[in-house]
Amino acid sequence: MKISEKFKVREMAGEHVVIMPGRCGADMTRILALNESSLYLWESLRGRDFTTGDAAALLTGRYDVDGATAQRDAEAWAAKLAECGVLE
């Protein structure tokens, strides 16, 4: 899977968000907020193909989390991105 290049992260009011593109620019009614670990995964994985295993490895390398928890979190992160149409 891959994060679509048409989506960009923006900082708004101290939060990092993904703005969904609309027909006439950004659709401000559709925003995906990223917490610290989600932003880390986004920045680490954008621009390349990756698996949930790749994302889990990044989580275990940066945070004090076991492999099973990291895999579950990576799968949930990827599922949410897919649900929002962010993944190719």
C-alpha distances in whole Angstrom, upper triangle without the diagonal:
4,7,9,12,15,14,17,18,22,25,27,30,29,25,22,20,18,20,18,20,23,25,27,25,24,24,25,26,22,21,18,20,19,21,21,19,16,17,17,13,12,15,14,10,10,10,8,5,6,6,9,11,11,11,14,16,16,17,20,21,22,23,26,23,23,20,20,21,18,15,17,16,13,12,14,12,9,11,13,10,9,13,14,12,10,6,6
4,6,9,11,11,13,15,19,22,24,27,26,23,19,18,15,17,16,17,20,22,24,22,21,22,23,24,20,19,17,18,17,19,20,17,15,15,15,12,10,12,12,8,7,7,6,5,6,9,11,13,12,12,15,16,16,17,20,21,21,23,26,24,24,22,22,22,19,17,18,17,14,14,15,13,10,12,13,10,10,14,13,11,8,5,5
4,6,9,8,10,11,15,18,21,24,23,20,16,14,11,13,13,14,17,20,22,19,17,18,20,20,17,16,13,15,14,17,17,16,13,12,13,11,8,10,11,8,6,7,8,8,9,11,12,15,13,12,16,17,16,17,21,21,21,22,25,24,25,23,23,22,19,18,19,17,14,14,15,12,10,12,12,8,9,12,11,9,6,5,6
4,5,6,9,12,15,19,21,24,24,21,17,15,11,12,11,11,15,17,18,16,15,16,18,19,16,15,14,16,16,19,20,19,16,15,16,14,11,13,14,11,8,8,10,10,12,14,16,19,17,16,20,21,20,21,25,25,24,26,29,28,29,27,27,26,23,22,22,20,17,17,18,15,13,14,14,10,10,13,11,9,6,5,6
4,5,7,11,14,17,20,23,23,20,17,15,12,12,12,11,15,16,17,15,14,16,18,20,17,16,15,17,17,20,21,20,17,15,17,15,12,12,14,12,8,7,10,12,14,17,19,21,19,18,22,23,21,23,26,26,25,27,30,29,31,29,29,28,25,24,25,23,20,21,21,18,16,18,17,13,14,16,14,12,9,9,9
4,7,10,13,16,18,22,22,20,16,14,10,10,9,7,11,13,14,11,11,13,15,17,14,14,14,16,17,20,21,21,18,16,19,17,13,14,17,15,11,11,14,15,17,20,21,24,22,21,24,26,23,25,28,28,27,29,32,31,33,31,31,30,27,26,27,24,22,22,22,18,17,18,17,13,14,16,13,11,8,10,10
4,7,10,13,15,19,19,16,13,10,7,7,7,7,11,14,15,12,10,11,13,15,12,11,10,13,13,17,18,18,14,13,16,14,11,12,15,13,10,11,14,15,17,19,19,22,20,19,22,24,21,22,26,26,25,26,29,28,30,29,29,27,24,24,24,21,19,20,19,16,15,16,14,11,13,14,11,10,7,9,11
4,6,10,12,16,16,14,10,8,6,7,8,9,13,16,16,12,10,12,13,15,13,11,11,12,12,15,16,17,14,11,14,14,10,10,14,13,10,11,15,17,18,20,20,23,21,19,22,23,21,21,25,25,23,24,28,28,30,29,29,27,24,25,25,22,20,21,20,16,16,18,16,13,15,17,13,13,10,12,14
4,7,10,13,12,10,6,5,5,7,10,12,15,18,18,15,12,13,13,15,13,10,9,9,9,12,13,14,11,9,11,12,9,9,13,13,11,13,16,18,18,20,20,23,20,18,21,22,19,20,23,23,21,22,25,25,28,27,28,25,23,23,23,20,19,20,19,15,16,18,15,13,16,17,14,15,12,14,17
4,6,10,10,8,6,5,6,7,11,12,15,19,18,14,11,13,12,15,13,10,10,10,10,13,14,16,13,11,14,15,12,12,16,16,14,17,20,22,22,24,24,26,24,21,24,25,22,22,26,25,23,24,27,27,30,30,31,28,25,26,26,23,22,23,22,18,19,21,18,16,19,20,16,17,15,18,20
4,7,6,5,4,6,9,10,14,16,18,22,21,17,14,15,13,16,15,12,12,10,10,12,12,15,14,11,14,16,14,13,17,18,17,19,22,25,24,26,25,28,25,22,25,26,23,22,26,25,22,23,26,27,30,30,31,28,26,27,27,23,23,25,23,19,21,23,20,18,21,22,19,20,18,20,23
4,5,5,6,7,10,10,14,16,18,21,20,17,13,14,11,14,14,11,12,10,11,13,14,17,16,14,17,19,17,17,21,22,20,23,26,27,27,29,28,30,28,25,27,29,26,25,28,28,25,25,28,29,32,32,33,30,28,29,28,25,25,26,24,21,23,24,20,19,23,22,19,21,19,22,25
4,6,8,10,13,14,17,19,21,24,23,20,17,17,14,16,16,13,14,11,13,14,15,18,17,16,19,21,19,19,23,24,23,26,29,31,30,31,30,32,30,27,29,30,27,26,29,29,26,26,28,29,32,33,34,30,29,30,30,26,26,28,25,23,25,26,22,22,25,25,22,24,22,25,29
4,7,10,13,15,18,21,23,26,25,22,19,19,16,18,18,14,14,11,11,11,12,15,15,13,16,18,17,17,20,22,21,24,27,29,28,29,28,30,28,25,26,27,24,23,26,26,22,22,25,26,29,30,31,28,26,28,27,24,24,26,24,21,23,25,22,21,25,25,22,24,22,25,28
4,6,10,12,15,18,21,24,24,20,17,17,14,16,15,11,10,7,8,8,10,13,12,10,13,16,14,15,18,20,19,22,24,26,25,26,24,27,25,22,23,25,22,20,24,24,21,21,23,24,27,28,28,25,23,25,24,20,21,23,20,17,20,21,18,17,21,21,18,21,18,21,25
4,7,10,13,16,19,22,22,19,15,16,14,15,14,10,9,6,6,7,9,11,10,7,11,13,11,11,15,16,15,18,21,22,22,23,22,24,22,19,21,22,19,18,22,22,19,19,23,23,26,26,27,24,21,23,22,19,18,20,18,15,17,19,16,15,18,19,16,18,15,18,21
4,6,9,12,15,19,19,16,12,12,11,12,10,6,5,4,6,9,11,13,10,9,13,13,11,12,16,16,15,18,20,21,21,22,21,24,22,19,21,23,20,20,23,24,21,21,25,24,27,27,27,24,22,23,22,19,18,20,17,14,16,17,14,12,16,16,13,15,13,16,19
4,6,9,12,16,16,13,10,10,10,11,9,6,5,6,8,11,13,14,11,10,13,13,10,12,15,15,13,15,18,19,19,20,20,23,21,18,21,23,20,20,24,24,22,23,26,25,28,27,27,25,22,23,22,19,18,19,17,13,14,15,12,10,13,13,10,11,9,12,15
4,6,9,13,13,10,6,7,7,9,7,5,7,9,11,15,17,18,15,14,17,17,14,15,19,18,15,17,20,21,22,23,23,26,24,22,25,27,24,24,28,28,26,27,30,29,31,31,30,28,26,26,25,22,21,22,20,17,17,17,14,12,15,14,11,12,10,14,16
4,6,10,11,9,6,6,7,8,6,6,8,11,13,17,19,20,16,16,19,18,15,17,20,19,16,17,20,21,21,23,22,26,25,22,25,27,25,25,29,30,28,29,32,31,32,31,31,29,27,26,25,23,21,21,19,17,16,16,14,11,13,12,9,9,8,12,14
4,7,8,6,4,6,9,10,9,10,12,15,17,20,23,23,20,19,22,21,17,19,22,20,17,18,21,22,23,25,25,28,27,25,28,30,28,28,32,32,31,32,35,34,36,34,34,32,30,29,28,26,24,24,23,20,19,19,17,14,15,15,11,11,10,14,15
4,5,5,5,5,8,10,9,11,14,17,20,23,26,26,23,22,25,24,21,23,26,24,21,21,24,25,26,28,28,31,30,28,31,33,31,32,35,36,34,35,38,37,39,37,37,35,33,32,31,29,27,27,25,23,22,22,19,17,17,17,13,13,13,16,17
4,6,8,8,12,13,12,15,18,21,23,27,29,30,26,26,29,28,24,26,28,27,23,24,26,27,29,30,31,34,33,31,34,36,35,35,39,39,38,38,42,40,42,41,40,38,36,35,34,32,30,30,28,26,25,24,22,20,20,19,16,15,16,19,19
4,7,8,11,13,14,16,19,21,24,27,30,31,27,26,29,29,25,26,29,28,24,25,27,29,30,32,33,36,35,33,36,38,36,36,40,40,38,39,43,42,44,42,42,40,38,37,36,34,32,32,30,28,27,27,24,22,23,22,19,18,18,21,22
4,7,9,12,12,13,16,19,21,24,26,28,24,23,26,25,22,23,26,25,21,22,25,26,28,30,30,34,32,30,33,35,33,33,37,37,35,36,39,39,41,40,39,37,35,35,34,31,30,30,28,25,25,25,22,20,21,21,17,17,16,19,20
4,6,9,9,10,12,15,17,21,23,24,21,20,23,23,19,20,24,23,20,21,24,25,26,28,28,31,30,27,30,32,30,30,34,34,32,33,36,35,38,37,36,34,32,32,31,28,27,27,25,22,22,22,20,17,19,18,14,15,14,18,19
4,5,6,8,11,14,17,20,23,24,21,20,24,23,20,22,25,24,21,23,25,26,27,28,28,31,30,28,30,33,31,30,34,35,33,33,36,35,37,36,36,33,31,31,30,27,26,26,24,22,21,21,18,16,18,17,13,14,14,18,19
4,5,6,10,12,15,19,21,23,20,19,23,23,20,22,25,24,22,24,27,28,28,29,28,32,31,28,30,33,30,30,33,34,32,32,35,34,36,36,35,33,31,31,30,27,26,26,24,21,22,22,18,17,19,18,14,16,15,19,22
4,6,10,12,16,19,22,24,20,20,24,24,21,23,26,26,23,25,28,28,28,29,28,32,31,28,30,33,31,30,34,35,32,32,35,34,36,35,34,32,30,30,29,26,26,25,23,21,21,20,17,17,18,16,13,15,16,19,22
4,7,10,13,17,20,21,17,17,21,21,18,20,23,22,20,22,24,25,25,25,24,28,27,24,27,29,27,27,30,31,29,29,32,31,33,32,31,29,27,27,25,23,22,22,19,17,18,17,13,13,14,12,9,11,12,16,18
4,6,10,13,16,17,14,14,18,18,15,17,20,20,18,20,23,23,23,24,23,26,25,22,24,27,25,24,27,28,26,26,29,28,30,30,29,26,25,25,23,20,20,20,18,15,16,16,12,12,14,13,9,12,11,15,18
4,7,10,13,14,11,11,15,14,12,15,18,17,16,19,20,21,20,21,19,22,22,18,21,23,21,20,24,25,23,22,25,24,26,26,25,22,21,21,20,17,16,17,14,11,13,13,9,9,12,11,8,11,10,13,17
4,7,10,11,9,9,13,13,12,14,17,17,16,20,21,22,21,21,20,22,22,18,20,22,20,18,22,23,20,20,23,22,25,25,24,21,20,21,19,16,16,17,14,12,14,15,11,11,14,14,12,14,13,16,19
4,7,8,5,5,9,10,9,11,14,14,14,18,19,20,18,19,17,20,18,15,17,19,16,15,18,19,17,16,19,19,22,22,22,19,17,18,17,13,13,15,13,10,12,14,11,11,14,15,13,15,13,15,19
4,6,5,6,9,10,10,12,14,15,16,20,21,22,20,20,18,20,19,15,16,18,15,13,16,17,15,14,16,16,19,20,20,17,15,17,16,13,13,16,13,11,14,16,13,13,17,17,16,18,16,18,22
4,6,5,6,9,10,11,12,14,15,19,20,21,19,20,17,19,17,14,15,16,13,11,14,15,11,11,14,15,18,19,20,16,14,17,17,13,13,16,15,12,15,17,16,15,19,20,19,21,18,19,23
4,5,5,6,9,10,10,12,14,18,18,19,16,16,14,15,14,10,11,12,10,8,11,12,9,9,12,12,15,15,16,13,11,13,13,10,10,13,12,10,13,15,14,14,17,19,18,20,17,18,21
4,5,5,6,9,10,11,12,15,16,17,15,15,13,15,13,10,11,14,11,10,13,14,12,12,15,15,17,17,17,14,12,13,13,10,9,12,11,7,10,12,11,10,14,15,14,16,13,14,18
4,5,5,6,8,10,10,14,15,17,15,16,15,17,15,12,14,15,12,11,15,15,13,13,17,17,20,19,20,18,15,17,17,13,12,15,14,11,12,15,13,12,16,17,16,17,14,15,18
4,5,5,6,8,10,14,14,16,14,15,14,15,13,10,12,12,9,9,12,12,9,11,15,15,17,17,19,17,13,15,16,13,12,15,15,12,13,16,15,14,17,19,18,19,16,16,19
4,6,5,6,8,12,12,13,11,11,10,12,10,6,9,10,7,8,12,12,10,12,15,15,17,15,17,15,12,13,14,11,9,12,12,9,10,13,13,12,14,17,16,17,14,13,16
4,6,5,6,9,11,12,11,13,12,14,12,9,12,14,11,12,15,15,14,15,19,18,20,19,20,18,15,16,17,14,11,14,14,10,10,13,12,10,13,16,14,14,11,11,14
4,6,6,9,11,13,12,15,15,16,13,11,14,14,11,13,16,15,13,16,19,19,22,21,22,21,17,18,19,16,14,17,17,13,14,17,16,14,17,19,18,18,14,14,16
4,6,9,9,11,10,12,13,13,10,9,12,11,8,11,14,12,12,14,18,18,19,18,20,19,15,16,18,16,13,16,17,14,14,17,17,15,17,20,19,19,15,15,16
4,6,6,8,7,10,11,12,9,8,11,12,9,12,15,14,14,16,20,19,20,18,20,19,15,15,17,15,12,14,15,12,11,15,15,13,15,18,17,16,13,11,13
4,6,8,9,12,13,15,12,11,15,15,13,15,18,18,17,20,23,22,24,22,23,22,19,18,20,18,14,16,17,14,12,16,15,12,14,17,16,15,11,10,11
4,7,9,13,15,17,14,14,17,17,16,18,21,20,20,23,26,25,27,24,26,25,22,21,23,21,17,19,20,17,15,18,18,15,16,19,18,16,12,11,11
4,6,10,13,14,11,12,16,15,14,17,20,19,19,22,25,24,25,22,24,23,20,19,21,20,16,17,19,16,14,17,18,15,16,19,19,17,13,11,11
4,7,10,12,10,11,14,15,14,17,19,19,20,22,25,24,24,21,22,22,19,17,19,18,14,15,17,15,12,15,17,14,14,18,18,16,13,10,9
4,7,8,6,7,11,11,11,14,16,16,17,19,22,20,20,17,18,18,15,13,16,15,11,12,15,13,10,13,15,13,13,17,18,16,14,11,11
4,5,5,7,9,10,11,13,15,16,17,18,21,18,18,14,15,16,13,10,13,13,9,9,12,11,9,12,14,13,13,16,17,16,15,11,12
4,5,5,6,9,10,10,12,14,15,16,18,15,15,12,12,12,9,7,9,9,5,6,9,9,7,10,12,12,12,15,17,16,15,12,14
4,5,5,6,9,10,10,12,14,15,17,14,13,10,10,12,9,7,10,10,8,9,12,12,11,13,16,16,16,19,20,20,18,16,17
4,5,5,6,9,10,11,13,14,16,15,14,11,13,14,10,9,12,12,9,11,14,12,11,14,16,15,16,19,20,20,17,15,16
4,5,5,6,9,10,11,12,14,13,13,11,12,12,8,8,10,9,6,8,11,9,9,12,14,13,14,17,18,18,16,14,16
4,5,5,6,9,10,10,12,10,9,7,9,8,5,5,8,7,5,8,11,10,11,13,15,15,17,19,20,21,19,17,19
4,5,5,6,9,10,12,10,10,8,11,11,7,8,12,11,9,12,15,14,14,17,19,18,20,22,23,24,21,19,21
4,6,5,6,8,11,11,12,10,13,12,9,10,13,11,9,13,15,13,14,17,18,17,19,22,22,23,20,18,20
4,5,5,6,8,7,9,9,11,9,6,9,11,9,8,12,13,11,13,16,17,17,19,21,22,23,20,19,22
4,6,5,6,6,6,6,10,9,6,9,12,11,10,14,15,15,16,19,20,20,22,24,25,26,24,22,25
4,6,8,9,10,10,13,13,10,12,15,14,13,17,18,17,18,21,22,22,24,26,27,27,24,23,25
4,7,9,11,12,15,13,11,14,16,14,13,17,18,16,18,21,21,21,24,26,26,27,24,23,26
4,6,9,11,13,11,9,13,14,12,13,16,17,15,18,21,21,21,24,25,26,27,24,24,27
4,7,10,12,10,10,13,14,13,14,18,18,18,20,22,23,24,26,28,28,30,27,27,30
4,7,8,6,6,10,11,10,12,15,15,15,18,20,20,22,24,25,26,28,26,25,28
4,6,6,6,9,10,11,12,14,16,16,18,20,21,23,24,26,27,29,27,26,28
4,6,5,6,9,10,10,12,14,15,16,18,20,21,22,24,26,27,25,23,25
4,5,5,6,9,10,11,12,14,15,16,18,20,21,22,25,26,25,23,25
4,5,5,6,8,10,11,12,14,15,17,18,20,21,23,24,23,22,25
4,5,5,6,9,10,10,12,14,15,16,18,20,21,22,21,20,22
4,5,5,6,9,10,10,12,14,15,16,18,20,21,20,18,20
4,5,5,6,9,10,11,12,14,15,16,19,20,19,18,21
4,5,5,6,9,10,11,12,14,15,17,18,17,17,20
4,5,5,6,8,10,11,12,14,15,17,15,14,16
4,5,5,6,9,10,10,12,14,15,14,13,15
4,6,5,6,9,10,10,12,14,14,13,16
4,5,5,6,9,10,11,13,11,11,14
4,5,5,6,9,10,10,9,8,11
4,5,5,6,9,10,10,9,12
4,5,5,6,9,9,10,13
4,5,5,6,5,6,10
4,5,5,6,5,8
4,5,8,9,11
4,6,8,11
4,6,8
4,7
4
